[in-house]
Amino acid sequence: MPHTILLTIDVEDWFQVENFKKSIPYSSWENCELRVERNVHELLDLLDSIKLSNSTNPKATFFVLGWVAKRLPHLILEIHARGHEVASHGYYHKLCKEESTEELRIDLVKSKKLLEDIISTPIHGYRAPGFSITNNILNRIEEAGYFYDSSFNSFEFNKRYGRLEGVGNDRNGIIIQISDTFYELPISNLSVGKHVLPWGGGGYFRLFPFRLFKHGVQSILKKRGVYLFYLHPWEIDPEQPSVKDVPFTYRMRHYMNMKSTYSKLVAFIEKFKEYKFQTCHQYLFSKLEGY
């Protein structure tokens, strides 16, 4: 069977990233320039323009921030109409670990219902802002009615990333079964000996030379048969406003190699176009059903 690529897009705008929170608080979001619609359309058009080896277009999962969906419902309808999966990225992009149990419950339910009301289709998936999950948070996500989560990032040197205890991969691709009806699809990273290298996308995709990144993905595919990749629409937008009053390391991580992101993404999809490009829900359903 051909290997599978899971393209995932975290739909948030340039001013909603965690590294800018102190400089651009929630109260100022309404006054910021919205650029996410144009960037998402550019990604949608790219996916429509590429033909895979089976003559289909690549499909992706778009984890949409509720704040964005509330203001741009037509964009969410467009994602859905073009055959991609719409999933939740929460409502306000608050780290789950910083919310109370009740605040998290409201955020999970509110974002899910908003998206379902827009596209008139059940929302199956969730991704925590900043990959900030724990076992307890996973329980809250399941209780809110989601079928799967895709928030676990095993790279240990980012303090925002959450940790999971007592869960293991059953070797069914990358699927981790949390309960009888709830599953985790972790971000794909590269294991080298005892070390885990961040290979799932985002800033690391922009950091590594494409040839090196490609070889890492091939290694992951050889081992697992599936690779889960993530990207943000603002990462293909080098003309976005420049935020000055943030630490140098934050600026570097945000703007690094942004001018080449789009061309690298095109090269990435073209390189692996003989493989299947499924949405997270398609992949999970097909593996569980044994297709």
Backbone hydrogen bonds, N-H to C=O, Kabsch-Sander energy under -0.5 kcal/mol:
donor,donor_aa,acceptor,acceptor_aa,energy
4,T,225,G,-2.0
5,I,276,K,-3.5
6,L,227,Y,-3.2
7,L,5,I,-0.7
7,L,59,K,-0.6
8,T,6,L,-0.5
8,T,229,F,-2.0
9,I,61,T,-2.8
10,D,231,L,-2.6
11,V,9,I,-0.9
11,V,63,F,-2.4
12,E,10,D,-1.3
16,Q,13,D,-1.9
17,V,14,W,-0.6
20,F,17,V,-1.3
21,K,18,E,-1.5
23,S,20,F,-0.6
24,I,20,F,-2.9
28,S,25,P,-2.0
29,W,26,Y,-1.6
31,N,28,S,-1.5
32,C,29,W,-1.9
35,R,33,E,-0.6
39,N,35,R,-1.8
40,V,36,V,-2.7
41,H,37,E,-2.4
42,E,38,R,-1.9
43,L,39,N,-1.8
44,L,40,V,-2.8
45,D,41,H,-2.7
46,L,42,E,-1.8
47,L,43,L,-2.4
48,D,44,L,-2.0
49,S,45,D,-1.3
49,S,46,L,-0.5
50,I,46,L,-0.8
52,L,50,I,-0.5
52,L,56,T,-3.3
53,S,273,K,-2.5
55,S,52,L,-2.1
59,K,277,F,-1.1
61,T,7,L,-2.5
62,F,60,A,-0.5
62,F,85,E,-3.3
63,F,9,I,-2.7
63,F,61,T,-0.7
64,V,62,F,-1.0
64,V,87,A,-3.0
65,L,11,V,-2.0
66,G,90,G,-3.1
67,W,91,Y,-1.9
68,V,65,L,-0.6
69,A,65,L,-2.3
70,K,66,G,-2.5
71,R,67,W,-0.9
71,R,68,V,-0.6
72,L,68,V,-2.1
75,L,72,L,-1.1
76,I,72,L,-1.3
77,L,73,P,-2.1
78,E,74,H,-1.7
79,I,75,L,-2.2
80,H,76,I,-2.2
81,A,77,L,-2.7
82,R,78,E,-1.7
83,G,80,H,-1.7
84,H,79,I,-1.7
85,E,60,A,-2.2
87,A,62,F,-2.8
87,A,85,E,-0.5
88,S,125,G,-2.5
89,H,64,V,-2.3
89,H,90,G,-0.6
98,E,95,L,-1.8
99,E,96,C,-1.5
104,L,100,S,-2.7
105,R,101,T,-2.1
106,I,102,E,-2.4
107,D,103,E,-2.3
108,L,104,L,-2.7
109,V,105,R,-2.4
110,K,106,I,-2.9
111,S,107,D,-2.1
112,K,108,L,-1.6
113,K,109,V,-2.6
114,L,110,K,-2.2
115,L,111,S,-1.9
116,E,112,K,-2.3
117,D,113,K,-2.6
118,I,114,L,-1.5
119,I,115,L,-2.3
120,S,116,E,-1.9
124,H,122,P,-0.6
126,Y,148,Y,-0.9
127,R,88,S,-2.2
131,F,128,A,-2.1
132,S,129,P,-1.4
133,I,131,F,-1.6
138,L,134,T,-2.3
139,N,135,N,-1.7
140,R,136,N,-1.7
141,I,137,I,-2.3
142,E,138,L,-2.4
143,E,139,N,-2.4
144,A,140,R,-1.3
145,G,142,E,-1.9
146,Y,141,I,-1.4
147,F,124,H,-2.3
148,Y,124,H,-2.1
149,D,183,Y,-2.4
150,S,126,Y,-2.5
153,N,151,S,-0.6
154,S,152,F,-0.5
158,N,155,F,-0.6
159,K,157,F,-0.6
161,Y,158,N,-1.1
162,G,131,F,-3.0
163,R,133,I,-0.9
170,D,175,I,-1.1
173,G,171,R,-1.6
175,I,172,N,-1.7
176,I,184,E,-2.4
177,Q,175,I,-0.5
178,I,176,I,-0.6
178,I,182,F,-2.1
179,S,182,F,-2.0
182,F,179,S,-0.6
183,Y,147,F,-1.5
184,E,176,I,-3.0
185,L,149,D,-2.8
187,I,152,F,-2.5
188,S,228,L,-1.5
190,L,197,L,-2.2
191,S,189,N,-0.5
192,V,190,L,-0.5
192,V,195,H,-2.8
195,H,192,V,-2.0
197,L,190,L,-3.4
197,L,195,H,-0.5
199,W,197,L,-0.8
202,G,230,Y,-2.1
204,Y,201,G,-1.4
205,F,202,G,-0.6
206,R,202,G,-1.4
207,L,203,G,-1.7
208,F,204,Y,-2.3
213,F,209,P,-2.6
214,K,210,F,-3.0
215,H,211,R,-1.7
216,G,212,L,-1.9
217,V,213,F,-2.2
218,Q,214,K,-2.3
219,S,215,H,-1.9
220,I,216,G,-2.1
221,L,217,V,-2.7
222,K,218,Q,-2.1
223,K,219,S,-1.6
224,R,220,I,-3.1
225,G,220,I,-0.6
225,G,221,L,-1.8
227,Y,4,T,-2.1
229,F,6,L,-2.9
229,F,227,Y,-0.6
230,Y,200,G,-2.3
231,L,8,T,-1.4
235,E,232,H,-1.7
236,I,233,P,-1.6
237,D,234,W,-1.4
240,Q,237,D,-1.5
243,V,241,P,-0.5
244,K,242,S,-0.6
246,V,244,K,-2.0
250,Y,247,P,-0.5
251,R,247,P,-2.1
252,M,248,F,-2.9
253,R,249,T,-2.2
254,H,250,Y,-2.0
255,Y,251,R,-2.7
256,M,252,M,-1.7
258,M,255,Y,-1.7
260,S,257,N,-1.2
261,T,258,M,-1.1
264,K,260,S,-2.2
265,L,261,T,-2.4
266,V,262,Y,-2.3
267,A,263,S,-2.2
268,F,264,K,-2.5
269,I,265,L,-2.4
270,E,266,V,-2.5
271,K,267,A,-2.3
272,F,268,F,-1.5
273,K,270,E,-1.0
275,Y,272,F,-2.0
276,K,3,H,-2.6
278,Q,5,I,-1.3
278,Q,276,K,-0.6
283,Y,279,T,-2.5
284,L,280,C,-2.7
285,F,281,H,-2.7
286,S,282,Q,-2.5
287,K,283,Y,-2.4
288,L,284,L,-2.3
289,E,285,F,-2.0
290,G,286,S,-0.6
291,Y,286,S,-2.7
